[in-house]
Amino acid sequence: MDFVSPEVGAATHAFAAFEPSISDQNGAYLLQCRIADPYVDTVKPWATSPIEADKLWKLSEKLVGQEFKY
């Protein structure tokens, strides 16, 4: 497994938080400061599955002891 520097690793998070051109892509899987293409990039199935997203949401609620409406 190849690792990147902390700066490079944080760049995609900063991009997700502040890039206005992706505001209509809320929840998209990002890779290297862009929206990942599931046909080209290695996007894990749980990153695009609505079923897995729901399971993660429920687990998160259980772990924090709070229910969130969405």
mmCIF file as Biopython writes it, N, C-alpha, C and O atoms, coordinates in Angstrom:
data_model
#
loop_
_atom_site.group_PDB
_atom_site.id
_atom_site.type_symbol
_atom_site.label_atom_id
_atom_site.label_alt_id
_atom_site.label_comp_id
_atom_site.label_asym_id
_atom_site.label_entity_id
_atom_site.label_seq_id
_atom_site.pdbx_PDB_ins_code
_atom_site.Cartn_x
_atom_site.Cartn_y
_atom_site.Cartn_z
_atom_site.occupancy
_atom_site.B_iso_or_equiv
_atom_site.auth_seq_id
_atom_site.auth_asym_id
_atom_site.pdbx_PDB_model_num
ATOM 1   N N  . MET A ? 1  ? 0.847   -1.176 0.000   1.0 0.0 1  A 1 
ATOM 2   C CA . MET A ? 1  ? 0.000   0.000  0.000   1.0 0.0 1  A 1 
ATOM 3   C C  . MET A ? 1  ? 0.894   1.242  0.000   1.0 0.0 1  A 1 
ATOM 4   O O  . MET A ? 1  ? 1.814   1.357  0.810   1.0 0.0 1  A 1 
ATOM 5   N N  . ASP A ? 2  ? 0.617   2.150  -0.901  1.0 0.0 2  A 1 
ATOM 6   C CA . ASP A ? 2  ? 1.380   3.389  -0.974  1.0 0.0 2  A 1 
ATOM 7   C C  . ASP A ? 2  ? 0.712   4.456  -0.123  1.0 0.0 2  A 1 
ATOM 8   O O  . ASP A ? 2  ? -0.510  4.602  -0.134  1.0 0.0 2  A 1 
ATOM 9   N N  . PHE A ? 3  ? 1.517   5.191  0.604   1.0 0.0 3  A 1 
ATOM 10  C CA . PHE A ? 3  ? 1.008   6.276  1.429   1.0 0.0 3  A 1 
ATOM 11  C C  . PHE A ? 3  ? 1.474   7.604  0.854   1.0 0.0 3  A 1 
ATOM 12  O O  . PHE A ? 3  ? 2.501   7.681  0.180   1.0 0.0 3  A 1 
ATOM 13  N N  . VAL A ? 4  ? 0.704   8.646  1.132   1.0 0.0 4  A 1 
ATOM 14  C CA . VAL A ? 4  ? 1.059   9.990  0.691   1.0 0.0 4  A 1 
ATOM 15  C C  . VAL A ? 4  ? 1.366   10.833 1.919   1.0 0.0 4  A 1 
ATOM 16  O O  . VAL A ? 4  ? 1.104   10.417 3.048   1.0 0.0 4  A 1 
ATOM 17  N N  . SER A ? 5  ? 1.918   12.009 1.696   1.0 0.0 5  A 1 
ATOM 18  C CA . SER A ? 5  ? 2.231   12.911 2.807   1.0 0.0 5  A 1 
ATOM 19  C C  . SER A ? 5  ? 0.940   13.394 3.460   1.0 0.0 5  A 1 
ATOM 20  O O  . SER A ? 5  ? -0.121  13.341 2.838   1.0 0.0 5  A 1 
ATOM 21  N N  . PRO A ? 6  ? 1.013   13.862 4.701   1.0 0.0 6  A 1 
ATOM 22  C CA . PRO A ? 6  ? -0.182  14.406 5.350   1.0 0.0 6  A 1 
ATOM 23  C C  . PRO A ? 6  ? -0.819  15.546 4.559   1.0 0.0 6  A 1 
ATOM 24  O O  . PRO A ? 6  ? -2.043  15.665 4.519   1.0 0.0 6  A 1 
ATOM 25  N N  . GLU A ? 7  ? 0.001   16.378 3.932   1.0 0.0 7  A 1 
ATOM 26  C CA . GLU A ? 7  ? -0.521  17.497 3.146   1.0 0.0 7  A 1 
ATOM 27  C C  . GLU A ? 7  ? -1.338  17.005 1.954   1.0 0.0 7  A 1 
ATOM 28  O O  . GLU A ? 7  ? -2.428  17.511 1.689   1.0 0.0 7  A 1 
ATOM 29  N N  . VAL A ? 8  ? -0.810  16.028 1.249   1.0 0.0 8  A 1 
ATOM 30  C CA . VAL A ? 8  ? -1.522  15.474 0.095   1.0 0.0 8  A 1 
ATOM 31  C C  . VAL A ? 8  ? -2.777  14.742 0.567   1.0 0.0 8  A 1 
ATOM 32  O O  . VAL A ? 8  ? -3.827  14.828 -0.070  1.0 0.0 8  A 1 
ATOM 33  N N  . GLY A ? 9  ? -2.665  14.030 1.674   1.0 0.0 9  A 1 
ATOM 34  C CA . GLY A ? 9  ? -3.819  13.328 2.216   1.0 0.0 9  A 1 
ATOM 35  C C  . GLY A ? 9  ? -4.939  14.265 2.635   1.0 0.0 9  A 1 
ATOM 36  O O  . GLY A ? 9  ? -6.115  13.941 2.471   1.0 0.0 9  A 1 
ATOM 37  N N  . ALA A ? 10 ? -4.583  15.418 3.173   1.0 0.0 10 A 1 
ATOM 38  C CA . ALA A ? 10 ? -5.587  16.391 3.625   1.0 0.0 10 A 1 
ATOM 39  C C  . ALA A ? 10 ? -6.165  17.207 2.478   1.0 0.0 10 A 1 
ATOM 40  O O  . ALA A ? 10 ? -7.233  17.800 2.627   1.0 0.0 10 A 1 
ATOM 41  N N  . ALA A ? 11 ? -5.492  17.249 1.351   1.0 0.0 11 A 1 
ATOM 42  C CA . ALA A ? 11 ? -5.929  18.101 0.239   1.0 0.0 11 A 1 
ATOM 43  C C  . ALA A ? 11 ? -7.331  17.746 -0.251  1.0 0.0 11 A 1 
ATOM 44  O O  . ALA A ? 11 ? -8.124  18.643 -0.537  1.0 0.0 11 A 1 
ATOM 45  N N  . THR A ? 12 ? -7.646  16.474 -0.350  1.0 0.0 12 A 1 
ATOM 46  C CA . THR A ? 12 ? -8.976  16.081 -0.824  1.0 0.0 12 A 1 
ATOM 47  C C  . THR A ? 12 ? -10.051 16.495 0.170   1.0 0.0 12 A 1 
ATOM 48  O O  . THR A ? 12 ? -11.152 16.873 -0.231  1.0 0.0 12 A 1 
ATOM 49  N N  . HIS A ? 13 ? -9.745  16.428 1.460   1.0 0.0 13 A 1 
ATOM 50  C CA . HIS A ? 13 ? -10.712 16.867 2.477   1.0 0.0 13 A 1 
ATOM 51  C C  . HIS A ? 13 ? -10.959 18.371 2.372   1.0 0.0 13 A 1 
ATOM 52  O O  . HIS A ? 13 ? -12.099 18.826 2.466   1.0 0.0 13 A 1 
ATOM 53  N N  . ALA A ? 14 ? -9.898  19.130 2.179   1.0 0.0 14 A 1 
ATOM 54  C CA . ALA A ? 14 ? -10.056 20.580 2.005   1.0 0.0 14 A 1 
ATOM 55  C C  . ALA A ? 14 ? -10.838 20.877 0.723   1.0 0.0 14 A 1 
ATOM 56  O O  . ALA A ? 14 ? -11.699 21.757 0.707   1.0 0.0 14 A 1 
ATOM 57  N N  . PHE A ? 15 ? -10.541 20.153 -0.329  1.0 0.0 15 A 1 
ATOM 58  C CA . PHE A ? 15 ? -11.271 20.302 -1.586  1.0 0.0 15 A 1 
ATOM 59  C C  . PHE A ? 15 ? -12.759 20.040 -1.368  1.0 0.0 15 A 1 
ATOM 60  O O  . PHE A ? 15 ? -13.600 20.809 -1.834  1.0 0.0 15 A 1 
ATOM 61  N N  . ALA A ? 16 ? -13.084 18.964 -0.663  1.0 0.0 16 A 1 
ATOM 62  C CA . ALA A ? 16 ? -14.485 18.616 -0.403  1.0 0.0 16 A 1 
ATOM 63  C C  . ALA A ? 16 ? -15.190 19.703 0.398   1.0 0.0 16 A 1 
ATOM 64  O O  . ALA A ? 16 ? -16.369 19.978 0.175   1.0 0.0 16 A 1 
ATOM 65  N N  . ALA A ? 17 ? -14.477 20.312 1.319   1.0 0.0 17 A 1 
ATOM 66  C CA . ALA A ? 17 ? -15.090 21.307 2.198   1.0 0.0 17 A 1 
ATOM 67  C C  . ALA A ? 17 ? -15.293 22.659 1.533   1.0 0.0 17 A 1 
ATOM 68  O O  . ALA A ? 17 ? -16.249 23.366 1.853   1.0 0.0 17 A 1 
ATOM 69  N N  . PHE A ? 18 ? -14.414 23.028 0.618   1.0 0.0 18 A 1 
ATOM 70  C CA . PHE A ? 18 ? -14.422 24.405 0.126   1.0 0.0 18 A 1 
ATOM 71  C C  . PHE A ? 18 ? -14.631 24.591 -1.372  1.0 0.0 18 A 1 
ATOM 72  O O  . PHE A ? 18 ? -14.769 25.730 -1.820  1.0 0.0 18 A 1 
ATOM 73  N N  . GLU A ? 19 ? -14.659 23.535 -2.155  1.0 0.0 19 A 1 
ATOM 74  C CA . GLU A ? 19 ? -14.786 23.679 -3.613  1.0 0.0 19 A 1 
ATOM 75  C C  . GLU A ? 19 ? -16.251 23.876 -4.000  1.0 0.0 19 A 1 
ATOM 76  O O  . GLU A ? 19 ? -17.050 22.947 -3.875  1.0 0.0 19 A 1 
ATOM 77  N N  . PRO A ? 20 ? -16.619 25.085 -4.474  1.0 0.0 20 A 1 
ATOM 78  C CA . PRO A ? 20 ? -18.023 25.354 -4.794  1.0 0.0 20 A 1 
ATOM 79  C C  . PRO A ? 20 ? -18.551 24.565 -5.996  1.0 0.0 20 A 1 
ATOM 80  O O  . PRO A ? 20 ? -19.757 24.339 -6.091  1.0 0.0 20 A 1 
ATOM 81  N N  . SER A ? 21 ? -17.695 24.150 -6.894  1.0 0.0 21 A 1 
ATOM 82  C CA . SER A ? 21 ? -18.176 23.468 -8.103  1.0 0.0 21 A 1 
ATOM 83  C C  . SER A ? 21 ? -18.728 22.069 -7.827  1.0 0.0 21 A 1 
ATOM 84  O O  . SER A ? 21 ? -19.371 21.484 -8.698  1.0 0.0 21 A 1 
ATOM 85  N N  . ILE A ? 22 ? -18.491 21.527 -6.642  1.0 0.0 22 A 1 
ATOM 86  C CA . ILE A ? 22 ? -19.010 20.189 -6.341  1.0 0.0 22 A 1 
ATOM 87  C C  . ILE A ? 22 ? -20.149 20.225 -5.319  1.0 0.0 22 A 1 
ATOM 88  O O  . ILE A ? 22 ? -20.516 19.188 -4.767  1.0 0.0 22 A 1 
ATOM 89  N N  . SER A ? 23 ? -20.702 21.397 -5.067  1.0 0.0 23 A 1 
ATOM 90  C CA . SER A ? 23 ? -21.744 21.516 -4.041  1.0 0.0 23 A 1 
ATOM 91  C C  . SER A ? 23 ? -22.984 20.679 -4.360  1.0 0.0 23 A 1 
ATOM 92  O O  . SER A ? 23 ? -23.705 20.280 -3.446  1.0 0.0 23 A 1 
ATOM 93  N N  . ASP A ? 24 ? -23.240 20.412 -5.620  1.0 0.0 24 A 1 
ATOM 94  C CA . ASP A ? 24 ? -24.402 19.595 -5.983  1.0 0.0 24 A 1 
ATOM 95  C C  . ASP A ? 24 ? -24.077 18.095 -5.981  1.0 0.0 24 A 1 
ATOM 96  O O  . ASP A ? 24 ? -24.925 17.277 -6.337  1.0 0.0 24 A 1 
ATOM 97  N N  . GLN A ? 25 ? -22.868 17.739 -5.587  1.0 0.0 25 A 1 
ATOM 98  C CA . GLN A ? 25 ? -22.436 16.338 -5.539  1.0 0.0 25 A 1 
ATOM 99  C C  . GLN A ? 25 ? -22.256 15.861 -4.099  1.0 0.0 25 A 1 
ATOM 100 O O  . GLN A ? 25 ? -21.370 15.054 -3.816  1.0 0.0 25 A 1 
ATOM 101 N N  . ASN A ? 26 ? -23.094 16.356 -3.192  1.0 0.0 26 A 1 
ATOM 102 C CA . ASN A ? 26 ? -22.984 16.005 -1.782  1.0 0.0 26 A 1 
ATOM 103 C C  . ASN A ? 26 ? -23.001 14.491 -1.601  1.0 0.0 26 A 1 
ATOM 104 O O  . ASN A ? 26 ? -23.904 13.811 -2.088  1.0 0.0 26 A 1 
ATOM 105 N N  . GLY A ? 27 ? -22.014 13.978 -0.909  1.0 0.0 27 A 1 
ATOM 106 C CA . GLY A ? 27 ? -21.930 12.543 -0.668  1.0 0.0 27 A 1 
ATOM 107 C C  . GLY A ? 27 ? -21.113 11.779 -1.690  1.0 0.0 27 A 1 
ATOM 108 O O  . GLY A ? 27 ? -20.950 10.566 -1.563  1.0 0.0 27 A 1 
ATOM 109 N N  . ALA A ? 28 ? -20.597 12.460 -2.699  1.0 0.0 28 A 1 
ATOM 110 C CA . ALA A ? 28 ? -19.800 11.781 -3.728  1.0 0.0 28 A 1 
ATOM 111 C C  . ALA A ? 28 ? -18.487 11.271 -3.132  1.0 0.0 28 A 1 
ATOM 112 O O  . ALA A ? 28 ? -17.970 11.841 -2.171  1.0 0.0 28 A 1 
ATOM 113 N N  . TYR A ? 29 ? -17.964 10.216 -3.698  1.0 0.0 29 A 1 
ATOM 114 C CA . TYR A ? 29 ? -16.668 9.678  -3.302  1.0 0.0 29 A 1 
ATOM 115 C C  . TYR A ? 29 ? -15.596 10.467 -4.037  1.0 0.0 29 A 1 
ATOM 116 O O  . TYR A ? 29 ? -15.587 10.522 -5.267  1.0 0.0 29 A 1 
ATOM 117 N N  . LEU A ? 30 ? -14.693 11.077 -3.278  1.0 0.0 30 A 1 
ATOM 118 C CA . LEU A ? 30 ? -13.643 11.899 -3.872  1.0 0.0 30 A 1 
ATOM 119 C C  . LEU A ? 30 ? -12.307 11.175 -3.811  1.0 0.0 30 A 1 
ATOM 120 O O  . LEU A ? 30 ? -12.035 10.405 -2.890  1.0 0.0 30 A 1 
ATOM 121 N N  . LEU A ? 31 ? -11.493 11.440 -4.805  1.0 0.0 31 A 1 
ATOM 122 C CA . LEU A ? 31 ? -10.172 10.843 -4.900  1.0 0.0 31 A 1 
ATOM 123 C C  . LEU A ? 31 ? -9.242  11.854 -5.542  1.0 0.0 31 A 1 
ATOM 124 O O  . LEU A ? 31 ? -9.509  12.324 -6.648  1.0 0.0 31 A 1 
ATOM 125 N N  . GLN A ? 32 ? -8.165  12.192 -4.872  1.0 0.0 32 A 1 
ATOM 126 C CA . GLN A ? 32 ? -7.153  13.115 -5.402  1.0 0.0 32 A 1 
ATOM 127 C C  . GLN A ? 32 ? -7.771  14.421 -5.911  1.0 0.0 32 A 1 
ATOM 128 O O  . GLN A ? 32 ? -7.520  14.843 -7.040  1.0 0.0 32 A 1 
ATOM 129 N N  . CYS A ? 33 ? -8.574  15.045 -5.064  1.0 0.0 33 A 1 
ATOM 130 C CA . CYS A ? 33 ? -9.192  16.358 -5.336  1.0 0.0 33 A 1 
ATOM 131 C C  . CYS A ? 33 ? -10.120 16.350 -6.555  1.0 0.0 33 A 1 
ATOM 132 O O  . CYS A ? 33 ? -10.175 17.326 -7.304  1.0 0.0 33 A 1 
ATOM 133 N N  . ARG A ? 34 ? -10.834 15.267 -6.746  1.0 0.0 34 A 1 
ATOM 134 C CA . ARG A ? 34 ? -11.831 15.193 -7.812  1.0 0.0 34 A 1 
ATOM 135 C C  . ARG A ? 34 ? -12.848 14.124 -7.441  1.0 0.0 34 A 1 
ATOM 136 O O  . ARG A ? 34 ? -12.602 13.294 -6.566  1.0 0.0 34 A 1 
ATOM 137 N N  . ILE A ? 35 ? -13.991 14.154 -8.117  1.0 0.0 35 A 1 
ATOM 138 C CA . ILE A ? 35 ? -14.991 13.121 -7.904  1.0 0.0 35 A 1 
ATOM 139 C C  . ILE A ? 35 ? -14.516 11.851 -8.599  1.0 0.0 35 A 1 
ATOM 140 O O  . ILE A ? 35 ? -14.208 11.861 -9.791  1.0 0.0 35 A 1 
ATOM 141 N N  . ALA A ? 36 ? -14.460 10.768 -7.849  1.0 0.0 36 A 1 
ATOM 142 C CA . ALA A ? 36 ? -13.958 9.507  -8.390  1.0 0.0 36 A 1 
ATOM 143 C C  . ALA A ? 36 ? -14.926 8.930  -9.418  1.0 0.0 36 A 1 
ATOM 144 O O  . ALA A ? 36 ? -16.144 9.052  -9.286  1.0 0.0 36 A 1 
ATOM 145 N N  . ASP A ? 37 ? -14.371 8.314  -10.420 1.0 0.0 37 A 1 
ATOM 146 C CA . ASP A ? 37 ? -15.148 7.629  -11.452 1.0 0.0 37 A 1 
ATOM 147 C C  . ASP A ? 37 ? -15.166 6.139  -11.110 1.0 0.0 37 A 1 
ATOM 148 O O  . ASP A ? 37 ? -14.124 5.488  -11.187 1.0 0.0 37 A 1 
ATOM 149 N N  . PRO A ? 38 ? -16.324 5.580  -10.732 1.0 0.0 38 A 1 
ATOM 150 C CA . PRO A ? 38 ? -16.352 4.178  -10.311 1.0 0.0 38 A 1 
ATOM 151 C C  . PRO A ? 38 ? -15.980 3.193  -11.413 1.0 0.0 38 A 1 
ATOM 152 O O  . PRO A ? 38 ? -15.704 2.028  -11.127 1.0 0.0 38 A 1 
ATOM 153 N N  . TYR A ? 39 ? -15.969 3.638  -12.669 1.0 0.0 39 A 1 
ATOM 154 C CA . TYR A ? 39 ? -15.599 2.746  -13.771 1.0 0.0 39 A 1 
ATOM 155 C C  . TYR A ? 39 ? -14.099 2.759  -14.050 1.0 0.0 39 A 1 
ATOM 156 O O  . TYR A ? 39 ? -13.582 1.876  -14.735 1.0 0.0 39 A 1 
ATOM 157 N N  . VAL A ? 40 ? -13.408 3.757  -13.520 1.0 0.0 40 A 1 
ATOM 158 C CA . VAL A ? 40 ? -11.974 3.882  -13.769 1.0 0.0 40 A 1 
ATOM 159 C C  . VAL A ? 40 ? -11.183 3.731  -12.476 1.0 0.0 40 A 1 
ATOM 160 O O  . VAL A ? 40 ? -10.188 3.008  -12.424 1.0 0.0 40 A 1 
ATOM 161 N N  . ASP A ? 41 ? -11.636 4.418  -11.439 1.0 0.0 41 A 1 
ATOM 162 C CA . ASP A ? 41 ? -10.941 4.411  -10.158 1.0 0.0 41 A 1 
ATOM 163 C C  . ASP A ? 41 ? -11.366 3.198  -9.332  1.0 0.0 41 A 1 
ATOM 164 O O  . ASP A ? 41 ? -12.419 2.605  -9.567  1.0 0.0 41 A 1 
ATOM 165 N N  . THR A ? 42 ? -10.540 2.851  -8.382  1.0 0.0 42 A 1 
ATOM 166 C CA . THR A ? 42 ? -10.872 1.752  -7.492  1.0 0.0 42 A 1 
ATOM 167 C C  . THR A ? 42 ? -11.767 2.284  -6.381  1.0 0.0 42 A 1 
ATOM 168 O O  . THR A ? 42 ? -11.290 2.706  -5.327  1.0 0.0 42 A 1 
ATOM 169 N N  . VAL A ? 43 ? -13.054 2.259  -6.630  1.0 0.0 43 A 1 
ATOM 170 C CA . VAL A ? 43 ? -14.038 2.694  -5.645  1.0 0.0 43 A 1 
ATOM 171 C C  . VAL A ? 43 ? -14.617 1.435  -5.014  1.0 0.0 43 A 1 
ATOM 172 O O  . VAL A ? 43 ? -15.197 0.592  -5.698  1.0 0.0 43 A 1 
ATOM 173 N N  . LYS A ? 44 ? -14.454 1.320  -3.723  1.0 0.0 44 A 1 
ATOM 174 C CA . LYS A ? 44 ? -14.957 0.145  -3.023  1.0 0.0 44 A 1 
ATOM 175 C C  . LYS A ? 44 ? -16.485 0.126  -3.054  1.0 0.0 44 A 1 
ATOM 176 O O  . LYS A ? 44 ? -17.109 1.186  -3.019  1.0 0.0 44 A 1 
ATOM 177 N N  . PRO A ? 45 ? -17.093 -1.043 -3.120  1.0 0.0 45 A 1 
ATOM 178 C CA . PRO A ? 45 ? -18.555 -1.141 -3.214  1.0 0.0 45 A 1 
ATOM 179 C C  . PRO A ? 45 ? -19.281 -0.424 -2.086  1.0 0.0 45 A 1 
ATOM 180 O O  . PRO A ? 45 ? -20.354 0.141  -2.300  1.0 0.0 45 A 1 
ATOM 181 N N  . TRP A ? 46 ? -18.707 -0.440 -0.884  1.0 0.0 46 A 1 
ATOM 182 C CA . TRP A ? 46 ? -19.388 0.211  0.235   1.0 0.0 46 A 1 
ATOM 183 C C  . TRP A ? 46 ? -19.351 1.735  0.146   1.0 0.0 46 A 1 
ATOM 184 O O  . TRP A ? 46 ? -20.049 2.411  0.901   1.0 0.0 46 A 1 
ATOM 185 N N  . ALA A ? 47 ? -18.560 2.276  -0.750  1.0 0.0 47 A 1 
ATOM 186 C CA . ALA A ? 47 ? -18.510 3.733  -0.914  1.0 0.0 47 A 1 
ATOM 187 C C  . ALA A ? 47 ? -19.628 4.243  -1.811  1.0 0.0 47 A 1 
ATOM 188 O O  . ALA A ? 47 ? -19.886 5.446  -1.841  1.0 0.0 47 A 1 
ATOM 189 N N  . THR A ? 48 ? -20.289 3.367  -2.533  1.0 0.0 48 A 1 
ATOM 190 C CA . THR A ? 48 ? -21.341 3.797  -3.459  1.0 0.0 48 A 1 
ATOM 191 C C  . THR A ? 48 ? -22.679 3.109  -3.212  1.0 0.0 48 A 1 
ATOM 192 O O  . THR A ? 48 ? -23.650 3.384  -3.916  1.0 0.0 48 A 1 
ATOM 193 N N  . SER A ? 49 ? -22.744 2.232  -2.239  1.0 0.0 49 A 1 
ATOM 194 C CA . SER A ? 49 ? -23.958 1.455  -1.991  1.0 0.0 49 A 1 
ATOM 195 C C  . SER A ? 49 ? -24.901 2.167  -1.028  1.0 0.0 49 A 1 
ATOM 196 O O  . SER A ? 49 ? -24.510 2.471  0.099   1.0 0.0 49 A 1 
ATOM 197 N N  . PRO A ? 50 ? -26.139 2.440  -1.450  1.0 0.0 50 A 1 
ATOM 198 C CA . PRO A ? 50 ? -27.107 3.047  -0.534  1.0 0.0 50 A 1 
ATOM 199 C C  . PRO A ? 50 ? -27.427 2.137  0.657   1.0 0.0 50 A 1 
ATOM 200 O O  . PRO A ? 50 ? -27.719 2.625  1.748   1.0 0.0 50 A 1 
ATOM 201 N N  . ILE A ? 51 ? -27.372 0.838  0.452   1.0 0.0 51 A 1 
ATOM 202 C CA . ILE A ? 51 ? -27.632 -0.102 1.545   1.0 0.0 51 A 1 
ATOM 203 C C  . ILE A ? 51 ? -26.527 -0.004 2.593   1.0 0.0 51 A 1 
ATOM 204 O O  . ILE A ? 51 ? -26.802 0.064  3.791   1.0 0.0 51 A 1 
ATOM 205 N N  . GLU A ? 52 ? -25.280 0.002  2.133   1.0 0.0 52 A 1 
ATOM 206 C CA . GLU A ? 52 ? -24.155 0.129  3.061   1.0 0.0 52 A 1 
ATOM 207 C C  . GLU A ? 52 ? -24.168 1.489  3.755   1.0 0.0 52 A 1 
ATOM 208 O O  . GLU A ? 52 ? -23.818 1.586  4.932   1.0 0.0 52 A 1 
ATOM 209 N N  . ALA A ? 53 ? -24.563 2.527  3.048   1.0 0.0 53 A 1 
ATOM 210 C CA . ALA A ? 53 ? -24.648 3.863  3.649   1.0 0.0 53 A 1 
ATOM 211 C C  . ALA A ? 53 ? -25.668 3.870  4.777   1.0 0.0 53 A 1 
ATOM 212 O O  . ALA A ? 53 ? -25.426 4.455  5.832   1.0 0.0 53 A 1 
ATOM 213 N N  . ASP A ? 54 ? -26.806 3.224  4.561   1.0 0.0 54 A 1 
ATOM 214 C CA . ASP A ? 54 ? -27.836 3.160  5.594   1.0 0.0 54 A 1 
ATOM 215 C C  . ASP A ? 54 ? -27.352 2.363  6.806   1.0 0.0 54 A 1 
ATOM 216 O O  . ASP A ? 54 ? -27.614 2.743  7.947   1.0 0.0 54 A 1 
ATOM 217 N N  . LYS A ? 55 ? -26.652 1.266  6.559   1.0 0.0 55 A 1 
ATOM 218 C CA . LYS A ? 55 ? -26.114 0.471  7.665   1.0 0.0 55 A 1 
ATOM 219 C C  . LYS A ? 55 ? -25.101 1.277  8.470   1.0 0.0 55 A 1 
ATOM 220 O O  . LYS A ? 55 ? -25.092 1.213  9.700   1.0 0.0 55 A 1 
ATOM 221 N N  . LEU A ? 56 ? -24.256 2.027  7.789   1.0 0.0 56 A 1 
ATOM 222 C CA . LEU A ? 56 ? -23.273 2.857  8.480   1.0 0.0 56 A 1 
ATOM 223 C C  . LEU A ? 56 ? -23.957 3.947  9.292   1.0 0.0 56 A 1 
ATOM 224 O O  . LEU A ? 56 ? -23.552 4.235  10.418  1.0 0.0 56 A 1 
ATOM 225 N N  . TRP A ? 57 ? -24.998 4.556  8.720   1.0 0.0 57 A 1 
ATOM 226 C CA . TRP A ? 57 ? -25.747 5.606  9.419   1.0 0.0 57 A 1 
ATOM 227 C C  . TRP A ? 57 ? -26.328 5.053  10.721  1.0 0.0 57 A 1 
ATOM 228 O O  . TRP A ? 57 ? -26.204 5.675  11.776  1.0 0.0 57 A 1 
ATOM 229 N N  . LYS A ? 58 ? -26.959 3.886  10.640  1.0 0.0 58 A 1 
ATOM 230 C CA . LYS A ? 58 ? -27.569 3.273  11.827  1.0 0.0 58 A 1 
ATOM 231 C C  . LYS A ? 58 ? -26.520 2.898  12.867  1.0 0.0 58 A 1 
ATOM 232 O O  . LYS A ? 58 ? -26.741 3.082  14.064  1.0 0.0 58 A 1 
ATOM 233 N N  . LEU A ? 59 ? -25.387 2.375  12.423  1.0 0.0 59 A 1 
ATOM 234 C CA . LEU A ? 59 ? -24.310 2.046  13.349  1.0 0.0 59 A 1 
ATOM 235 C C  . LEU A ? 59 ? -23.781 3.307  14.025  1.0 0.0 59 A 1 
ATOM 236 O O  . LEU A ? 59 ? -23.527 3.306  15.230  1.0 0.0 59 A 1 
ATOM 237 N N  . SER A ? 60 ? -23.617 4.373  13.264  1.0 0.0 60 A 1 
ATOM 238 C CA . SER A ? 60 ? -23.131 5.636  13.824  1.0 0.0 60 A 1 
ATOM 239 C C  . SER A ? 60 ? -24.080 6.151  14.899  1.0 0.0 60 A 1 
ATOM 240 O O  . SER A ? 60 ? -23.640 6.605  15.955  1.0 0.0 60 A 1 
ATOM 241 N N  . GLU A ? 61 ? -25.385 6.082  14.630  1.0 0.0 61 A 1 
ATOM 242 C CA . GLU A ? 61 ? -26.376 6.511  15.620  1.0 0.0 61 A 1 
ATOM 243 C C  . GLU A ? 61 ? -26.272 5.665  16.889  1.0 0.0 61 A 1 
ATOM 244 O O  . GLU A ? 61 ? -26.346 6.185  18.002  1.0 0.0 61 A 1 
ATOM 245 N N  . LYS A ? 62 ? -26.101 4.373  16.708  1.0 0.0 62 A 1 
ATOM 246 C CA . LYS A ? 62 ? -25.987 3.474  17.857  1.0 0.0 62 A 1 
ATOM 247 C C  . LYS A ? 62 ? -24.738 3.800  18.676  1.0 0.0 62 A 1 
ATOM 248 O O  . LYS A ? 62 ? -24.792 3.845  19.905  1.0 0.0 62 A 1 
ATOM 249 N N  . LEU A ? 63 ? -23.621 4.026  17.999  1.0 0.0 63 A 1 
ATOM 250 C CA . LEU A ? 63 ? -22.362 4.286  18.696  1.0 0.0 63 A 1 
ATOM 251 C C  . LEU A ? 63 ? -22.370 5.598  19.473  1.0 0.0 63 A 1 
ATOM 252 O O  . LEU A ? 63 ? -21.769 5.687  20.543  1.0 0.0 63 A 1 
ATOM 253 N N  . VAL A ? 64 ? -23.045 6.614  18.942  1.0 0.0 64 A 1 
ATOM 254 C CA . VAL A ? 64 ? -23.078 7.908  19.643  1.0 0.0 64 A 1 
ATOM 255 C C  . VAL A ? 64 ? -24.301 8.044  20.537  1.0 0.0 64 A 1 
ATOM 256 O O  . VAL A ? 64 ? -24.409 9.012  21.289  1.0 0.0 64 A 1 
ATOM 257 N N  . GLY A ? 65 ? -25.226 7.088  20.467  1.0 0.0 65 A 1 
ATOM 258 C CA . GLY A ? 65 ? -26.405 7.122  21.309  1.0 0.0 65 A 1 
ATOM 259 C C  . GLY A ? 65 ? -27.371 8.238  20.980  1.0 0.0 65 A 1 
ATOM 260 O O  . GLY A ? 65 ? -28.043 8.771  21.863  1.0 0.0 65 A 1 
ATOM 261 N N  . GLN A ? 66 ? -27.441 8.591  19.717  1.0 0.0 66 A 1 
ATOM 262 C CA . GLN A ? 66 ? -28.330 9.673  19.290  1.0 0.0 66 A 1 
ATOM 263 C C  . GLN A ? 66 ? -28.888 9.339  17.910  1.0 0.0 66 A 1 
ATOM 264 O O  . GLN A ? 66 ? -28.195 8.770  17.067  1.0 0.0 66 A 1 
ATOM 265 N N  . GLU A ? 67 ? -30.158 9.704  17.694  1.0 0.0 67 A 1 
ATOM 266 C CA . GLU A ? 67 ? -30.781 9.474  16.395  1.0 0.0 67 A 1 
ATOM 267 C C  . GLU A ? 67 ? -30.792 10.774 15.601  1.0 0.0 67 A 1 
ATOM 268 O O  . GLU A ? 67 ? -31.162 11.828 16.118  1.0 0.0 67 A 1 
ATOM 269 N N  . PHE A ? 68 ? -30.386 10.687 14.354  1.0 0.0 68 A 1 
ATOM 270 C CA . PHE A ? 68 ? -30.338 11.851 13.473  1.0 0.0 68 A 1 
ATOM 271 C C  . PHE A ? 68 ? -31.328 11.663 12.333  1.0 0.0 68 A 1 
ATOM 272 O O  . PHE A ? 68 ? -31.404 10.583 11.746  1.0 0.0 68 A 1 
ATOM 273 N N  . LYS A ? 69 ? -32.067 12.681 12.024  1.0 0.0 69 A 1 
ATOM 274 C CA . LYS A ? 69 ? -33.019 12.628 10.910  1.0 0.0 69 A 1 
ATOM 275 C C  . LYS A ? 69 ? -32.339 13.138 9.645   1.0 0.0 69 A 1 
ATOM 276 O O  . LYS A ? 69 ? -31.593 14.116 9.687   1.0 0.0 69 A 1 
ATOM 277 N N  . TYR A ? 70 ? -32.592 12.488 8.542   1.0 0.0 70 A 1 
ATOM 278 C CA . TYR A ? 70 ? -32.051 12.918 7.254   1.0 0.0 70 A 1 
ATOM 279 C C  . TYR A ? 70 ? -33.047 12.694 6.174   1.0 0.0 70 A 1 
ATOM 280 O O  . TYR A ? 70 ? -32.775 12.995 5.012   1.0 0.0 70 A 1 
#
